[in-house]
Amino acid sequence: LLPQHRNLISGAGAGISSAAIQAQIAANCSSVIQGNLIGTDRTGTLALANRTGISLSRSEVPLGANGLLIGGLTSAARNVISGNLRSGIAINCSSTGGDDRCANGTLILGNYIGTRADGEGALGNGSEFLYPGISFYQVADSNTRVQIGGTDAGAGNRIAYNTRYGIGHSYLNGHGTLVIGGNQMFANGTRGIATAGRTNDP
C-alpha cells in the first residue's frame, strides 16, 4: 500500500460497519481493511472521532471462509484506530439477529488502537464513556472464530491508552474461538484483557 491509498475515515456514526453484509457469502469470501486512519485527523495526531471506529455485526461468514482482515503484517497495512468516542473495534454477535458465525474468520493484526500514528502518543478510544480498545460481545449460538494478534512478525497490535480495557470479551452461551496473542497492551484504563462469562484456556 502507498500513502495515497489510505482512507481517512472520521466524524461518522461508525467509521466502517459490516451491518449490510448478510448470509449467503461465498466460502472463499475475503475482505481487507488496511492502511487507514479511523477516528483521527489526517496527521494521525488529533481526534476526529467516529462513534465507533469499526463495527462488526450481522456479518455471517461461512465456516472455512477467509473472513475479514483488519490490518496486516507490514507497517503499510496497519490501521490507526484511535480517538473514537466508543470502542476502536466493536464485534457484537448474537443469533437473535441472525448472526450465527458473525465475524467468523476475522483477523485483527498489526494495528495501532488508541495511539497516535507514530504508535507512541496517547489518542485513546472511549472518550464518551469507558470503552475498551476492542470489544467483543458473543451470545447464544454465535459460532465465531476471531484472532487478535499472532506469532508472526508484525502480527501483534499495539493497544494502549483506551479508557477501559485493552480488549473486553463478554461471552454468554456462545460457541467459537477467540485467540489473543503477541500484542502490546499498556496504559489502558483498567485491565489489558478482561473476560466475562468464560475462563481462560491456558
Residue pairs with C-beta under 8 A, 6 or more apart in sequence:
1 34
1 35
1 76
1 77
2 76
5 35
6 35
6 36
6 37
7 35
7 36
7 37
8 36
8 37
8 40
8 41
8 42
9 15
9 16
9 36
9 37
9 38
9 39
9 50
9 53
10 37
10 38
10 39
10 40
10 41
10 48
10 49
10 50
11 48
11 49
11 50
12 50
12 51
13 50
13 51
13 52
14 50
14 51
14 52
14 53
14 54
14 55
15 38
15 39
15 50
15 52
15 53
15 54
15 81
15 84
16 33
16 38
16 53
16 54
16 55
17 54
17 55
17 56
17 57
18 55
18 56
18 57
18 58
18 59
18 68
18 103
19 55
19 57
19 58
19 59
21 58
21 59
21 60
22 58
22 59
22 60
22 98
23 60
23 98
25 60
25 61
25 62
25 65
26 62
26 65
27 62
27 64
27 65
28 65
28 66
29 61
29 62
29 65
29 66
29 67
30 65
30 66
30 67
30 68
30 69
31 67
31 68
31 69
32 68
32 69
32 72
33 54
33 68
33 69
33 70
33 71
33 79
34 69
34 70
34 71
34 72
34 76
34 77
34 78
34 79
35 76
35 77
35 78
35 79
36 79
36 80
37 44
37 79
37 80
37 117
38 50
38 53
38 54
38 79
38 80
38 81
38 82
38 84
38 88
39 47
39 48
39 49
39 50
39 53
39 80
39 81
39 82
39 83
39 84
39 88
39 125
40 46
40 47
40 48
40 80
40 82
40 83
40 116
40 117
40 123
41 47
41 48
43 117
44 80
44 82
44 116
44 117
44 118
45 116
45 117
45 118
45 121
45 123
46 83
46 123
47 82
47 83
47 84
47 123
47 127
48 83
49 83
49 84
49 85
49 127
50 84
50 85
51 84
51 85
51 86
51 128
52 84
52 85
52 86
52 87
52 88
52 89
52 90
53 81
53 82
53 84
53 87
53 88
53 89
53 125
54 70
54 81
54 88
54 89
54 90
55 90
55 92
56 68
56 89
56 90
56 91
56 92
56 102
56 103
56 106
57 90
57 91
57 92
57 93
57 97
57 99
57 102
57 103
58 97
58 98
58 99
58 102
59 68
59 99
59 102
59 103
60 98
60 99
60 100
60 101
60 102
60 104
61 67
61 68
61 101
61 102
61 103
61 104
61 105
62 101
62 104
63 101
63 104
63 143
65 104
65 105
66 105
67 103
67 104
67 105
67 106
67 107
67 145
68 103
68 105
68 106
68 107
69 106
69 107
69 109
70 79
70 89
70 106
70 107
70 108
70 109
70 111
71 77
71 78
71 79
71 107
71 108
71 109
71 110
71 111
71 157
72 78
72 109
72 110
72 154
73 109
73 110
73 152
73 153
73 154
73 155
74 110
74 154
75 110
75 154
77 109
77 110
78 110
78 111
78 112
79 111
79 112
80 111
80 112
80 115
80 116
80 117
81 88
81 89
81 111
81 112
81 113
81 114
81 125
81 133
82 88
82 112
82 113
82 114
82 115
82 116
82 123
82 124
82 125
83 123
83 124
83 125
83 127
84 125
84 126
84 127
85 125
85 126
85 127
85 128
86 125
86 126
86 128
86 129
86 131
87 125
87 126
87 131
87 132
87 133
87 134
87 135
87 162
88 113
88 114
88 125
88 133
88 134
88 162
89 108
89 113
89 133
89 134
89 135
90 134
90 135
90 136
90 137
91 102
91 103
91 106
91 134
91 135
91 136
91 137
91 138
91 144
91 146
92 102
92 135
92 137
93 99
93 102
93 103
93 136
93 137
93 138
93 139
93 142
93 144
93 174
94 102
94 137
94 138
94 139
94 140
94 142
95 139
95 140
95 141
95 142
96 139
96 140
99 142
100 141
100 142
100 143
101 142
101 143
101 144
102 142
102 144
103 144
103 146
104 143
104 144
104 145
104 146
104 176
105 145
106 144
106 145
106 146
106 147
107 146
107 147
107 150
108 134
108 146
108 147
108 148
108 149
108 157
109 147
109 149
109 150
109 154
109 155
109 156
109 157
110 154
110 155
110 156
110 157
111 157
111 158
112 119
112 157
112 158
113 125
113 133
113 134
113 157
113 158
113 159
113 160
113 162
114 122
114 123
114 124
114 125
114 133
114 158
114 159
114 160
114 161
114 162
114 166
114 188
115 121
115 122
115 123
115 158
115 160
115 161
116 122
116 123
119 158
122 160
122 161
122 187
123 161
124 133
124 160
124 161
124 162
124 163
124 188
125 131
125 132
125 133
125 162
125 163
126 132
126 133
126 162
126 163
126 164
126 189
127 163
129 163
130 163
130 164
130 189
131 162
131 163
131 164
132 162
132 164
132 165
132 166
132 167
132 168
132 188
132 194
133 159
133 160
133 162
133 165
133 166
133 167
133 188
134 148
134 159
134 166
134 167
134 168
135 167
135 168
135 169
135 170
136 146
136 167
136 168
136 169
136 170
136 178
137 170
138 144
138 169
138 170
138 171
138 172
138 174
138 176
138 178
139 170
139 171
139 172
139 173
139 174
140 172
140 173
140 174
141 173
141 174
141 175
142 174
142 175
142 176
143 174
143 175
143 176
144 174
144 175
144 176
144 177
144 178
145 176
145 177
146 176
146 177
146 178
146 179
147 178
147 179
147 180
147 181
148 157
148 167
148 178
148 179
148 180
148 181
148 183
149 155
149 156
149 157
149 179
149 180
149 181
149 182
149 183
150 156
150 179
150 181
150 182
151 181
151 182
155 182
156 181
156 182
156 183
156 184
157 183
157 184
158 183
158 184
159 166
159 167
159 183
159 184
159 185
159 188
159 192
160 166
160 184
160 185
160 186
160 187
160 188
161 187
161 188
162 188
162 189
163 188
163 189
164 188
164 189
164 190
165 188
165 189
165 190
165 191
165 192
165 193
165 194
166 183
166 185
166 188
166 191
166 192
166 193
167 180
167 183
167 185
167 192
167 193
167 194
168 194
168 196
169 178
169 193
169 194
169 195
169 196
169 198
170 195
170 196
170 197
171 195
171 196
171 197
171 198
172 197
180 193
185 192
185 193
186 192
